[in-house]
Amino acid sequence: MARISKYGSEIAELTDKIKRPEQILLTETEFLNLLKNAPQQMRNYDFVGKDILLRSIFLNLQIDKQNKASFLCKPEFDGLIKSSDVHSGGDMWT
């Protein structure tokens, strides 16, 4: 019975997050781990895994007919992308 109660509260918490995704915030540790592990995860994940990973960073990502990417980042990542220290492609990403 305790397990049912535990899972019920977890389901309620996840349902609330689904209804209000803008309220989901990463902790500092989660944020740093995401940045550290994202390149390796992109190499290892299947299409669905890559989609989930990209949705955690980007609000919108589009690729046009010339394979040029345009994107809008979530606020916590927006400053990093605009920084001159972060490169958006090249040999370091492959």
Backbone as ProteinMPNN parsed JSONL, in Angstrom:
{"seq_chain_A": "MARISKYGSEIAELTDKIKRPEQILLTETEFLNLLKNAPQQMRNYDFVGKDILLRSIFLNLQIDKQNKASFLCKPEFDGLIKSSDVHSGGDMWT", "coords_chain_A": {"N_chain_A": [[0.808, -1.191, 0.0], [2.006, 1.223, 0.68], [3.773, 1.617, -1.411], [2.016, 2.114, -3.505], [0.937, 4.544, -2.716], [3.264, 6.088, -2.785], [3.938, 5.98, -5.543], [1.649, 7.148, -6.54], [1.895, 9.794, -5.642], [4.196, 10.517, -7.036], [3.261, 10.348, -9.67], [1.329, 12.371, -9.597], [3.002, 14.595, -9.227], [4.522, 14.552, -11.618], [2.463, 14.872, -13.476], [1.652, 17.462, -12.875], [3.957, 18.833, -13.694], [3.847, 18.355, -16.429], [1.591, 19.8, -17.121], [2.426, 22.379, -16.57], [5.014, 23.181, -17.979], [6.823, 25.302, -18.027], [7.501, 25.761, -15.438], [9.372, 23.947, -14.701], [12.517, 23.654, -13.499], [16.017, 23.327, -13.791], [18.364, 22.021, -11.47], [21.495, 23.377, -10.298], [23.477, 21.407, -10.45], [22.242, 19.5, -12.156], [22.043, 21.06, -14.465], [24.795, 21.552, -15.081], [25.664, 18.905, -15.442], [24.112, 18.201, -17.662], [25.188, 19.902, -19.643], [27.814, 18.916, -19.675], [27.53, 16.238, -20.463], [26.053, 16.24, -22.823], [27.254, 16.241, -25.537], [28.321, 13.571, -25.788], [26.014, 12.081, -25.311], [24.467, 12.789, -27.51], [25.817, 11.461, -29.514], [25.38, 8.809, -28.772], [22.62, 8.36, -28.369], [19.42, 7.252, -29.676], [17.029, 8.377, -32.18], [14.744, 9.259, -30.716], [15.823, 9.66, -28.144], [17.666, 11.707, -28.709], [15.873, 13.704, -29.449], [14.54, 14.172, -27.015], [16.697, 15.106, -25.462], [17.423, 17.44, -26.903], [15.076, 18.928, -26.605], [15.289, 19.624, -23.953], [17.096, 21.652, -23.986], [16.522, 23.465, -26.091], [13.92, 25.724, -27.1], [12.828, 25.913, -29.596], [13.772, 24.452, -32.623], [14.88, 24.452, -35.863], [15.577, 23.189, -39.12], [16.517, 24.262, -42.242], [16.023, 23.928, -45.874], [18.579, 24.112, -46.876], [20.079, 22.907, -44.971], [20.655, 24.578, -42.827], [20.677, 25.517, -39.509], [18.313, 26.994, -37.329], [17.505, 28.417, -34.225], [15.879, 28.728, -31.02], [16.729, 29.198, -27.816], [16.174, 27.861, -24.507], [15.78, 30.051, -21.696], [17.824, 29.649, -19.7], [19.93, 28.614, -21.15], [20.378, 30.399, -23.15], [22.183, 32.585, -22.764], [24.612, 31.224, -22.792], [24.854, 30.293, -25.424], [25.06, 32.669, -26.819], [27.484, 33.534, -25.963], [30.914, 34.141, -26.702], [32.635, 32.108, -26.168], [31.464, 29.676, -26.638], [31.056, 27.364, -29.167], [29.139, 26.774, -32.068], [29.32, 24.579, -33.692], [31.327, 22.478, -35.851], [34.521, 20.735, -35.825], [34.842, 19.986, -33.141], [32.389, 19.057, -32.285], [31.856, 16.684, -33.468]], "CA_chain_A": [[0.0, 0.0, 0.0], [2.898, 2.383, 0.732], [4.3, 1.815, -2.761], [0.948, 2.732, -4.309], [0.889, 5.948, -2.307], [4.487, 6.721, -3.296], [3.806, 6.143, -6.992], [0.568, 8.107, -6.767], [2.42, 11.152, -5.467], [5.112, 10.771, -8.155], [2.421, 10.597, -10.849], [0.744, 13.706, -9.433], [4.067, 15.576, -9.453], [4.83, 14.568, -13.052], [1.296, 15.442, -14.162], [1.739, 18.908, -12.673], [5.037, 19.328, -14.546], [3.37, 18.315, -17.812], [0.627, 20.896, -17.292], [3.125, 23.664, -16.474], [6.431, 22.898, -18.241], [7.673, 26.465, -17.772], [7.87, 25.746, -14.028], [10.424, 22.968, -14.478], [13.838, 24.281, -13.467], [17.122, 22.432, -13.497], [19.271, 22.423, -10.411], [22.816, 23.709, -10.834], [24.148, 20.144, -10.766], [21.599, 18.944, -13.353], [22.429, 21.93, -15.571], [26.191, 21.289, -15.419], [25.745, 17.546, -15.982], [23.537, 18.227, -19.007], [26.189, 20.496, -20.531], [28.988, 18.047, -19.743], [27.232, 14.958, -21.093], [25.263, 16.38, -24.055], [27.905, 15.766, -26.773], [28.396, 12.111, -25.814], [24.65, 11.567, -25.419], [24.007, 12.972, -28.892], [26.427, 10.384, -30.309], [24.908, 7.493, -28.356], [21.16, 8.216, -28.329], [18.649, 7.074, -30.895], [16.297, 9.591, -32.565], [13.878, 9.697, -29.615], [16.692, 10.186, -27.099], [18.18, 13.001, -29.16], [14.749, 14.639, -29.386], [14.345, 14.512, -25.604], [17.84, 15.922, -25.055], [17.328, 18.762, -27.525], [13.949, 19.651, -26.0], [15.691, 20.15, -22.651], [17.946, 22.819, -24.224], [15.941, 24.399, -27.048], [12.481, 25.929, -27.203], [12.474, 25.669, -30.984], [14.93, 24.152, -33.461], [14.453, 24.162, -37.223], [16.629, 23.06, -40.122], [15.904, 24.584, -43.531], [16.383, 23.078, -47.01], [20.032, 24.185, -47.059], [20.651, 22.328, -43.752], [21.051, 25.63, -41.894], [19.873, 25.443, -38.291], [17.91, 28.198, -36.608], [17.012, 27.923, -32.951], [15.564, 29.592, -29.897], [17.105, 28.428, -26.628], [15.538, 28.155, -23.233], [16.515, 31.175, -21.094], [19.037, 29.285, -18.971], [20.983, 28.291, -22.102], [20.485, 31.473, -24.125], [23.425, 33.317, -22.548], [25.753, 30.396, -23.184], [24.935, 30.233, -26.879], [25.49, 33.989, -27.287], [28.856, 33.747, -25.512], [31.916, 33.859, -27.73], [33.387, 30.917, -25.784], [30.738, 28.478, -27.048], [31.016, 27.218, -30.614], [27.9, 26.105, -32.446], [29.546, 23.469, -34.613], [32.71, 22.249, -36.216], [35.144, 19.447, -35.505], [34.715, 19.614, -31.728], [31.065, 18.481, -32.042], [31.691, 15.401, -34.159]], "C_chain_A": [[0.863, 1.272, 0.0], [3.472, 2.687, -0.642], [3.264, 2.486, -3.649], [0.856, 4.214, -3.989], [2.09, 6.715, -2.856], [4.364, 6.992, -4.79], [2.704, 7.127, -7.34], [1.055, 9.539, -6.639], [3.403, 11.504, -6.578], [4.332, 11.077, -9.43], [1.803, 11.981, -10.774], [1.777, 14.795, -9.709], [4.402, 15.682, -10.939], [3.688, 15.154, -13.865], [1.305, 16.955, -14.04], [2.819, 19.519, -13.554], [4.613, 19.344, -16.014], [2.429, 19.478, -18.08], [1.304, 22.263, -17.295], [4.616, 23.465, -16.723], [7.356, 24.081, -17.98], [8.139, 26.526, -16.324], [9.003, 24.77, -13.719], [11.779, 23.664, -14.575], [14.886, 23.229, -13.137], [17.888, 22.943, -12.287], [20.615, 22.747, -11.044], [23.569, 22.444, -11.254], [23.572, 19.518, -12.027], [22.007, 19.732, -14.594], [23.861, 21.631, -16.028], [26.374, 19.89, -15.998], [25.196, 17.48, -17.398], [24.544, 18.795, -20.0], [27.387, 19.574, -20.734], [28.716, 16.806, -20.591], [26.527, 15.059, -22.437], [25.993, 15.896, -25.313], [27.963, 14.242, -26.876], [27.004, 11.501, -25.971], [24.124, 11.706, -26.845], [24.603, 11.893, -29.795], [25.782, 9.032, -30.017], [23.4, 7.289, -28.473], [20.585, 7.894, -29.697], [17.871, 8.364, -31.158], [15.455, 10.133, -31.409], [14.718, 10.29, -28.482], [17.266, 11.545, -27.451], [17.089, 14.067, -29.083], [14.525, 15.106, -27.946], [15.472, 15.422, -25.106], [17.732, 17.337, -25.618], [16.179, 19.578, -26.95], [14.304, 20.204, -24.62], [16.541, 21.412, -22.792], [17.235, 23.885, -25.055], [14.429, 24.509, -26.901], [12.0, 25.585, -28.607], [13.761, 25.465, -31.777], [14.41, 23.762, -34.827], [15.671, 24.058, -38.126], [15.983, 23.286, -41.478], [16.423, 23.672, -44.639], [17.88, 23.073, -47.293], [20.784, 23.618, -45.841], [21.209, 23.38, -42.801], [20.103, 25.593, -40.7], [19.534, 26.838, -37.787], [17.239, 27.717, -35.32], [16.714, 29.045, -31.983], [15.803, 28.755, -28.651], [16.215, 28.777, -25.449], [16.387, 29.218, -22.539], [17.813, 30.79, -20.395], [20.199, 28.93, -19.879], [21.263, 29.44, -23.064], [21.789, 32.252, -23.985], [24.652, 32.53, -22.956], [25.944, 30.381, -24.692], [25.44, 31.558, -27.435], [26.938, 34.29, -26.905], [29.843, 33.388, -26.614], [32.73, 32.606, -27.407], [32.722, 29.621, -26.247], [30.645, 28.455, -28.56], [29.8, 26.396, -30.997], [28.106, 24.979, -33.445], [31.017, 23.307, -34.887], [33.218, 20.919, -35.724], [34.934, 19.029, -34.046], [33.392, 18.938, -31.415], [30.894, 17.13, -32.695], [32.564, 14.341, -33.575]], "O_chain_A": [[0.492, 2.277, -0.608], [3.644, 3.849, -1.01], [3.609, 3.343, -4.462], [0.714, 5.042, -4.888], [1.956, 7.843, -3.331], [4.649, 8.097, -5.251], [2.81, 7.859, -8.324], [0.675, 10.402, -7.43], [3.451, 12.651, -7.021], [4.708, 11.972, -10.187], [1.756, 12.693, -11.778], [1.467, 15.801, -10.348], [4.549, 16.786, -11.462], [3.926, 15.862, -14.843], [0.996, 17.657, -15.003], [2.627, 20.602, -14.106], [4.985, 20.253, -16.757], [2.47, 20.076, -19.156], [0.824, 23.196, -17.938], [5.412, 23.565, -15.789], [8.547, 23.89, -17.736], [9.074, 27.262, -16.009], [9.535, 24.764, -12.609], [12.135, 24.2, -15.625], [14.661, 22.35, -12.305], [18.042, 24.151, -12.101], [20.845, 22.422, -12.209], [24.221, 22.424, -12.298], [24.325, 19.052, -12.882], [22.282, 19.152, -15.644], [24.111, 21.474, -17.223], [27.148, 19.704, -16.937], [25.751, 16.781, -18.246], [24.734, 18.235, -21.08], [27.911, 19.467, -21.842], [29.58, 16.373, -21.353], [26.409, 14.052, -23.135], [25.381, 15.181, -26.107], [27.686, 13.683, -27.937], [26.837, 10.513, -26.686], [23.411, 10.828, -27.33], [23.953, 11.459, -30.746], [25.652, 8.201, -30.916], [22.946, 6.16, -28.656], [21.171, 8.213, -30.732], [18.039, 9.343, -30.43], [15.456, 11.338, -31.153], [14.351, 11.322, -27.921], [17.347, 12.432, -26.602], [17.355, 15.204, -28.694], [14.341, 16.297, -27.696], [15.215, 16.4, -24.404], [17.927, 18.315, -24.896], [16.294, 20.797, -26.819], [13.677, 21.16, -24.165], [16.695, 22.163, -21.829], [17.335, 25.075, -24.756], [13.745, 23.527, -26.616], [10.912, 25.038, -28.789], [14.723, 26.217, -31.618], [13.593, 22.848, -34.948], [16.67, 24.749, -37.926], [15.025, 22.601, -41.837], [17.182, 22.741, -44.369], [18.394, 22.126, -47.888], [21.988, 23.831, -45.703], [22.14, 23.098, -42.047], [18.883, 25.634, -40.86], [20.366, 27.744, -37.816], [16.5, 26.733, -35.325], [17.226, 30.157, -32.109], [15.158, 27.726, -28.452], [15.592, 29.838, -25.403], [17.594, 29.282, -22.77], [18.801, 31.519, -20.483], [21.347, 28.938, -19.434], [22.299, 29.442, -23.729], [22.436, 32.55, -24.989], [25.634, 33.111, -23.419], [27.073, 30.449, -25.18], [26.174, 31.57, -28.422], [27.55, 35.202, -27.462], [29.625, 32.44, -27.369], [33.441, 32.093, -28.272], [33.364, 28.571, -26.246], [30.202, 29.428, -29.171], [29.468, 25.423, -30.319], [27.129, 24.472, -33.997], [31.856, 23.926, -34.233], [32.449, 20.076, -35.261], [34.856, 17.836, -33.754], [33.272, 18.298, -30.37], [29.867, 16.482, -32.492], [32.547, 13.202, -34.041]]}, "name": "protein", "num_of_chains": 1, "seq": "MARISKYGSEIAELTDKIKRPEQILLTETEFLNLLKNAPQQMRNYDFVGKDILLRSIFLNLQIDKQNKASFLCKPEFDGLIKSSDVHSGGDMWT"}
